[in-house]
Amino acid sequence: MPERLHELAKEGDAEGVRRLLAEGVPVDVIDNGRFNETPLMVAAREGHYKVVQILLDAGANVNHVDNDGFSPVTAAGRAGQWPVMRLLAQHGGDFHEKDGHGKNGHFYLKRCRGKRTRAAIQVAFEARGKSKPAAAEADDARASLPLAPDVD
């Protein structure tokens, strides 16, 4: 049954994820071979905002690093899942940790073309007292603009 949590996270099945967590499946279960991925990493990479929120609320480790050096932040960033990156930033995601390609959350954030989106992620950094990503320096004037998540 633990492997099912990974499948539901990948599919974006929020109700299924809630059900398995309620049944006692550990939120950070690892049952996927050599990769050492958690359900949070899978959901983050796939951009399933609701599932990511559920897993974080259940206590998922926002900074778990898999065997290839990826974290939820770098997995989401590499996949261009900007609303999820914002959510991870709000929950203490480490944007300084480098992945297996030598890139970190700040690097991936520079790929985000939306100035309002980068600014919204910047607000999340400032709210938790972390340093500013270099890519967001020019966006300070728009930092108060909200970002509506792309909800599944």
N, C-alpha and C positions, 0 to 999 in steps of 0.2 A: 504493500500500500504506500510506503514512502515515495517510491518512484512515481506514483500517480500524482503527487503534489507538483513535481517538476513538469509533468505533462499538462496539468491544468494551468500552471503558471504560463507555460508556453502558449497555450490556447487562449489565455485571457479569461478563463472561466472563474470569475470572482466568487460566485456562489459555491462552486465546487471547492475552491481553495478555502473558503470559510468553513465549509462542512468538514473537510479533512483536518483542519486545525482544531476545530471543536471536538473531533474524535480523538485528538491527542497526538497527531503526527507532528514531530518537532519542526518548528518554523525554519530552522537552518539545516534540515536533513540533507545529507549528501549521499546520493545513490546513483551516480552517473559515470562510473568508470574512472578513468585517469584524470578527468577534467576538474573534479573537486568543486563543481558549481553548486550554488545554493538556488532554491526557487526564486529568491529575490533577483539574483543575477540574470536568470532566464527571463523573468517578467520585465526587468529593466531593459534588456537588449531588445525584446520584442515590442516595447513601448506600451505595455498594458498598465496604464496609470492606476486604475482601480485596484488591480491585483498588487501592484507595488505598495500602494497605500495600506491595503489590508495586511500585507506581510510586515511592513514597518510598524504598524500599530500592534502587531502580535509579537514584536521584539526582534525581528530579523536583524542580523548584523549588517549594517549599512556599509561596512568597510572590509568585508570578507574578501580575501584575495585567492583566486583559484590557482591551479598548478601552472597555468600559462601567464600568470601575473595580472590577470584582469580582475577588476572589482566591479561592483554594480555601476559606479560612476563611469569608468572607462568603457564598460560594455555598452551602456546607454549612449555615451558620447560617440563612440565609434559607429554606432548605428543611427546617429542623428536623432535620438529621442529626447528632444529639448525639454518638453514638459516634465518628463521623468527625471531629467538631470536637475531641474529646478526643485522637484520634490526631494530628491536625494540630498541636494545642498541644504534644504531646510531641515533635514534630519541628520545633519552632521557628516555627510559624505565627504571623503577625503579627495580633493581635487589635485593634490600634490603627488600622490602615489603614482608611480610610472607602471605601465602595463608591460606585457611581453614584447611590445614593439618600441618601448622606450618613450611612450607618449603618456601624458597625464590628462586629467579632466580639463585643465586650462587649455591645453593644445586642442582638444576636441571642440571646446567651446568657441575657439577662434573660427572654426568651420561653420558656425551658425551664422547664416546671412541676415537673420532678423534682428535688427537693433533693439526692438522692444523686447524680444525674447531674451537676448543677452542681458539687457538691463534688468529684466525681472529676475534672472538668475543672480545677477549682481546684488539685488536687494536681499535675496536669501543669504548671500555671503555676509553682507553687512549686518543683517539681523542676528547672526550667530557670532559676530566678532572676528571673522576670518579676513585674511588679506584679499584685496581686490585682484581679480584676474586681469592681466594686462590687456586682453581683448576688450574689456568693458570700460576702460579708462575714458574713451571718447563718448561713451553713452550715459554719463552721469546725469545729463540734463533730462534724460528720459527714464531714469531709474524708478520713478514712482508709477510708471504705467503698469497696469495689471496684465498678467498672462493667464488666459483661460486655458485649462488643460484640455487636451484632445482626449476626451474620455471615451473608452471603448464602448 
